[in-house]
Amino acid sequence: MFSNDRNELRKIFHDSWKFKQAGAALDALQQMIVGVIEQHPEYHQLLESAENLDKDYDPAEGETNPFLHMSMHIALIEQISTNRPDGIRLYHQQLTHSLGSAHAAEHQMMACLSEAIWQAQRNNTAPDEAAYLACLKNLVENC
């Protein structure tokens, strides 16, 4: 999933879902993607047609970008599996326990991840891991 081409990245979601529907063998990345897609039935119809891959989503119009949303799940899954930044796995476990679902925990954690990415882009710097972890800690303490 390492590309700067928006449509190429979106096609990976589409193709992974198509392969799953066809009963094809999936590689590890495709399995992760399909796992995220399965948790979002509201996106299933969208992924069944390649015609939707170039659609723009406007947050000002209240639209959520499903590809960004699912990509954030994948980013969190990868961070949690490697425990990078150090401590994220524990925060995820604590939120999962409090909320009763790893998926719900990831949804809460996305706000912190979004803020870290936005700040890094705004400041033209690497994401601030300390601020990111502080945001996650705050989530846990207020959950």
Backbone bond lengths (Angstrom), bond angles and torsions (degrees), N, CA, C in turn:
res aa  C-N    CA-C-N  psi(-1)  N-CA   C-N-CA  omega(-1)  CA-C   N-CA-C  phi
1 M - - - 1.452 - - 1.521 110.31 -
2 F 1.285 117.44 25.47 1.443 120.86 -176.43 1.521 109.42 -101.34
3 S 1.317 116.08 87.40 1.448 122.46 179.48 1.518 107.91 -150.26
4 N 1.295 115.14 154.86 1.462 119.75 174.93 1.518 111.36 -99.47
5 D 1.301 117.37 1.95 1.453 122.00 -179.21 1.527 109.43 -89.89
6 R 1.315 115.62 111.30 1.467 121.57 -176.28 1.524 111.94 -55.76
7 N 1.324 117.29 -46.95 1.458 119.77 -177.21 1.520 112.10 -69.15
8 E 1.326 117.57 -33.50 1.456 120.58 176.52 1.528 110.57 -64.44
9 L 1.325 116.74 -43.02 1.461 120.32 177.55 1.521 111.32 -63.80
10 R 1.316 116.17 -42.60 1.458 119.57 179.26 1.518 111.45 -64.74
11 K 1.324 116.69 -35.37 1.459 121.30 178.85 1.531 110.74 -63.79
12 I 1.315 117.59 -31.80 1.470 120.51 177.14 1.528 109.98 -61.85
13 F 1.334 117.32 -41.10 1.469 120.56 176.20 1.523 109.92 -63.57
14 H 1.324 116.05 -48.58 1.462 121.39 -178.76 1.525 110.75 -58.92
15 D 1.347 116.43 -49.97 1.460 120.23 -177.22 1.528 111.87 -65.08
16 S 1.323 117.11 -40.45 1.472 120.02 178.84 1.523 110.41 -60.20
17 W 1.327 116.38 -43.18 1.461 120.78 179.58 1.524 110.55 -66.39
18 K 1.324 116.32 -42.00 1.464 121.55 178.63 1.530 110.17 -61.70
19 F 1.329 117.27 -44.19 1.470 120.94 178.82 1.524 110.64 -62.86
20 K 1.312 116.93 -41.04 1.477 121.63 178.84 1.525 109.40 -61.32
21 Q 1.337 115.81 -46.99 1.470 120.22 -178.64 1.528 111.17 -62.03
22 A 1.332 116.67 -31.58 1.464 121.53 -178.66 1.526 112.04 -84.67
23 G 1.329 117.21 -5.37 1.451 120.68 -179.63 1.519 113.50 77.54
24 A 1.316 117.17 18.57 1.465 121.36 -179.86 1.526 110.18 -74.76
25 A 1.323 115.12 156.34 1.465 120.01 175.12 1.526 108.80 -68.67
26 L 1.328 115.93 138.38 1.460 121.56 -177.95 1.522 109.69 -113.45
27 D 1.336 115.82 141.33 1.458 118.74 173.63 1.529 108.75 -78.32
28 A 1.313 117.34 177.19 1.472 121.28 -174.46 1.527 112.16 -60.33
29 L 1.321 117.33 -42.28 1.467 120.48 179.45 1.520 110.51 -65.21
30 Q 1.321 117.11 -44.82 1.464 120.60 178.70 1.524 110.81 -61.81
31 Q 1.325 117.49 -37.98 1.470 120.54 177.39 1.523 110.78 -62.95
32 M 1.322 116.97 -40.96 1.463 120.26 178.32 1.527 109.98 -64.19
33 I 1.319 116.33 -45.78 1.470 120.95 -179.89 1.517 110.15 -60.94
34 V 1.314 117.07 -46.98 1.470 121.31 -179.45 1.524 110.25 -62.83
35 G 1.314 117.46 -38.35 1.454 120.03 177.31 1.524 111.78 -59.51
36 V 1.317 116.51 -40.32 1.466 120.74 177.60 1.529 110.01 -69.07
37 I 1.322 116.60 -44.05 1.469 120.50 179.80 1.528 110.34 -60.20
38 E 1.320 116.81 -41.90 1.467 120.22 -178.75 1.526 111.55 -61.25
39 Q 1.317 117.21 -28.77 1.461 120.57 178.43 1.529 112.31 -80.37
40 H 1.326 116.65 -3.04 1.461 121.10 -178.64 1.530 110.55 -128.81
41 P 1.324 117.11 72.58 1.467 119.20 -178.98 1.534 112.81 -60.56
42 E 1.315 116.84 -21.61 1.458 119.89 178.59 1.531 112.32 -66.22
43 Y 1.336 117.02 -14.68 1.465 121.39 179.62 1.521 113.05 -102.65
44 H 1.305 118.39 -5.62 1.464 121.20 -175.57 1.524 112.04 -58.55
45 Q 1.317 117.47 -49.34 1.464 120.51 -178.44 1.530 110.79 -62.51
46 L 1.312 116.68 -39.76 1.463 121.70 178.13 1.528 110.50 -57.28
47 L 1.319 117.01 -41.15 1.460 121.90 -174.97 1.521 113.80 -80.97
48 E 1.307 116.97 -7.19 1.458 119.67 -178.97 1.519 112.99 -81.90
49 S 1.323 117.13 -8.10 1.456 120.58 179.00 1.526 110.04 -131.74
50 A 1.311 116.26 130.80 1.468 121.20 178.15 1.524 111.15 -70.81
51 E 1.331 117.18 -12.23 1.464 121.07 -179.41 1.529 112.44 -65.62
52 N 1.313 117.69 -21.06 1.464 121.84 -176.59 1.529 113.69 -87.22
53 L 1.314 117.28 -3.60 1.456 120.01 -170.64 1.520 114.39 -69.08
54 D 1.319 117.88 -24.16 1.462 119.30 -176.81 1.524 113.79 -100.65
55 K 1.311 117.28 8.24 1.467 121.08 -178.82 1.529 111.12 -66.58
56 D 1.316 115.38 138.19 1.463 121.29 173.02 1.526 108.41 -91.61
57 Y 1.306 115.88 145.10 1.457 122.22 179.00 1.517 107.52 -119.11
58 D 1.321 116.33 128.26 1.464 120.97 -175.11 1.529 110.11 -110.82
59 P 1.341 116.75 107.94 1.470 119.45 178.71 1.527 112.18 -59.40
60 A 1.331 117.65 -29.58 1.468 120.75 178.68 1.528 110.92 -65.05
61 E 1.336 116.16 -22.19 1.466 121.19 177.41 1.524 111.50 -96.51
62 G 1.336 115.99 8.28 1.454 120.46 179.20 1.518 113.89 81.19
63 E 1.331 116.52 14.13 1.454 119.79 -178.72 1.528 110.80 -89.80
64 T 1.320 115.33 137.98 1.451 121.94 173.98 1.515 107.57 -100.24
65 N 1.314 116.11 134.03 1.456 120.61 177.07 1.538 107.61 -81.66
66 P 1.334 117.21 108.37 1.462 119.24 -176.55 1.528 112.96 -63.64
67 F 1.318 117.36 -31.79 1.463 120.24 -179.40 1.529 110.59 -71.52
68 L 1.303 116.90 -39.07 1.460 120.39 175.52 1.527 109.65 -65.10
69 H 1.309 116.48 -44.29 1.465 121.24 -179.72 1.533 110.64 -58.41
70 M 1.329 116.05 -49.54 1.466 118.81 -179.05 1.526 111.35 -67.54
71 S 1.321 117.39 -34.95 1.465 120.78 177.54 1.518 111.34 -64.79
72 M 1.315 116.63 -35.07 1.465 119.57 177.45 1.529 110.73 -67.47
73 H 1.329 116.82 -37.63 1.468 119.82 173.86 1.526 109.69 -58.23
74 I 1.316 116.48 -46.06 1.462 120.57 -178.15 1.521 110.55 -64.39
75 A 1.322 117.08 -42.13 1.470 120.14 177.76 1.528 110.07 -59.47
76 L 1.325 116.44 -44.15 1.470 119.72 179.54 1.523 111.56 -65.90
77 I 1.315 117.51 -41.91 1.464 120.92 178.94 1.526 109.70 -59.11
78 E 1.322 116.17 -43.03 1.467 119.79 179.52 1.530 111.05 -67.20
79 Q 1.321 117.30 -41.39 1.464 120.08 178.12 1.527 110.42 -62.46
80 I 1.309 116.57 -44.61 1.462 121.44 -178.08 1.532 110.33 -65.86
81 S 1.327 116.92 -41.94 1.469 119.44 -177.90 1.521 112.38 -65.77
82 T 1.333 117.43 -29.72 1.467 121.11 179.48 1.527 112.34 -100.81
83 N 1.322 116.14 -4.81 1.469 122.97 -175.82 1.539 111.28 53.90
84 R 1.325 115.38 42.58 1.462 121.85 176.90 1.506 108.48 -123.07
85 P 1.275 120.66 120.41 1.453 125.45 3.86 1.539 111.77 -70.24
86 D 1.310 113.08 153.71 1.459 121.10 -176.17 1.525 110.60 -55.23
87 G 1.320 116.33 122.07 1.456 121.91 179.02 1.515 113.82 109.62
88 I 1.327 117.68 -13.96 1.467 119.95 -176.55 1.527 111.65 -65.13
89 R 1.321 117.12 -33.86 1.463 120.18 -179.49 1.529 110.61 -62.12
90 L 1.320 117.48 -42.39 1.460 121.26 179.70 1.525 110.56 -64.58
91 Y 1.322 117.14 -43.46 1.467 119.44 178.24 1.533 110.58 -62.23
92 H 1.318 116.35 -39.84 1.459 119.83 177.89 1.527 110.66 -63.45
93 Q 1.335 116.98 -44.06 1.462 120.55 178.64 1.519 111.10 -60.97
94 Q 1.319 116.56 -42.91 1.462 120.50 -179.07 1.532 110.91 -65.84
95 L 1.327 116.87 -43.45 1.466 119.76 178.05 1.519 111.29 -66.20
96 T 1.331 116.40 -39.52 1.466 120.21 178.19 1.520 109.88 -60.56
97 H 1.314 116.50 -43.60 1.466 120.54 178.54 1.536 110.66 -62.70
98 S 1.316 116.82 -45.83 1.469 120.81 -178.14 1.520 112.47 -66.79
99 L 1.335 116.60 -39.27 1.464 121.10 -174.68 1.523 113.03 -94.08
100 G 1.330 116.76 -14.52 1.455 120.63 177.64 1.519 114.60 82.59
101 S 1.332 117.45 8.35 1.462 119.55 -177.15 1.521 110.09 -161.36
102 A 1.338 115.54 132.98 1.472 120.02 176.20 1.522 109.99 -63.84
103 H 1.329 116.20 -36.54 1.468 120.88 179.95 1.530 110.46 -63.56
104 A 1.310 116.84 -44.79 1.474 120.66 177.85 1.519 110.99 -63.87
105 A 1.328 115.98 -38.25 1.468 120.14 177.74 1.527 110.30 -61.72
106 E 1.328 116.36 -44.44 1.465 120.13 178.50 1.527 111.06 -60.97
107 H 1.305 117.28 -39.77 1.471 119.47 178.29 1.522 110.91 -60.53
108 Q 1.315 117.42 -40.15 1.467 120.51 177.39 1.530 110.75 -67.26
109 M 1.309 116.01 -41.93 1.458 121.59 -177.44 1.532 112.32 -66.50
110 M 1.318 116.91 -25.32 1.465 120.88 -179.61 1.524 112.30 -59.14
111 A 1.313 117.38 -32.48 1.469 119.68 179.28 1.528 109.82 -62.36
112 C 1.314 116.90 -41.29 1.473 121.31 178.95 1.519 110.93 -69.33
113 L 1.322 116.28 -42.33 1.459 120.16 179.13 1.525 110.21 -63.51
114 S 1.314 117.05 -43.53 1.471 121.17 178.52 1.516 111.12 -59.71
115 E 1.318 115.83 -45.04 1.465 120.09 -179.87 1.525 110.66 -63.09
116 A 1.323 117.79 -42.65 1.467 121.39 179.96 1.525 110.98 -62.46
117 I 1.315 116.28 -42.54 1.464 120.58 179.25 1.524 110.37 -67.39
118 W 1.324 116.76 -45.08 1.465 120.89 -179.59 1.528 111.28 -60.26
119 Q 1.334 116.44 -45.44 1.470 120.48 179.53 1.530 110.64 -62.82
120 A 1.314 117.10 -41.92 1.468 120.58 179.89 1.527 110.77 -63.37
121 Q 1.323 116.24 -42.44 1.464 119.25 178.57 1.521 110.76 -66.55
122 R 1.306 116.68 -43.54 1.467 121.55 -179.39 1.527 111.44 -61.91
123 N 1.338 116.29 -40.47 1.459 121.26 -176.50 1.527 113.33 -93.59
124 N 1.338 115.68 -2.11 1.465 121.33 -178.28 1.535 111.04 54.47
125 T 1.344 114.94 47.90 1.462 122.16 -178.83 1.528 109.04 -133.67
126 A 1.298 115.58 172.71 1.469 120.25 170.74 1.531 107.84 -69.91
127 P 1.319 117.05 153.76 1.467 118.70 176.39 1.524 111.23 -57.82
128 D 1.322 115.33 142.16 1.462 122.59 179.80 1.529 108.23 -84.39
129 E 1.336 116.38 100.59 1.463 120.64 -177.66 1.517 112.10 -61.45
130 A 1.315 116.93 -37.61 1.472 119.89 -178.90 1.523 110.11 -63.87
131 A 1.320 117.31 -43.76 1.469 120.63 179.15 1.531 110.34 -66.96
132 Y 1.318 116.74 -39.60 1.464 122.24 178.05 1.529 110.19 -60.36
133 L 1.325 116.41 -49.10 1.464 120.46 179.61 1.521 111.55 -66.37
134 A 1.328 117.71 -35.47 1.472 120.41 177.02 1.526 110.33 -63.73
135 C 1.317 116.74 -39.24 1.468 120.88 176.76 1.529 110.04 -63.08
136 L 1.326 116.85 -44.34 1.473 120.51 178.60 1.523 111.41 -63.67
137 K 1.329 116.37 -41.43 1.465 120.70 177.94 1.533 110.11 -60.42
138 N 1.315 115.85 -41.26 1.470 121.13 178.70 1.537 110.60 -62.44
139 L 1.334 116.09 -40.53 1.464 119.84 176.49 1.537 111.29 -58.44
140 V 1.320 114.55 -47.45 1.477 120.32 -178.56 1.525 109.82 -61.68
141 E 1.321 116.56 -45.46 1.467 120.37 -177.41 1.512 113.19 -66.60
142 N 1.329 116.99 -26.82 1.463 120.76 -177.52 1.533 112.96 -103.18
143 C 1.313 116.39 9.19 1.457 119.59 -178.33 1.511 111.07 -92.37
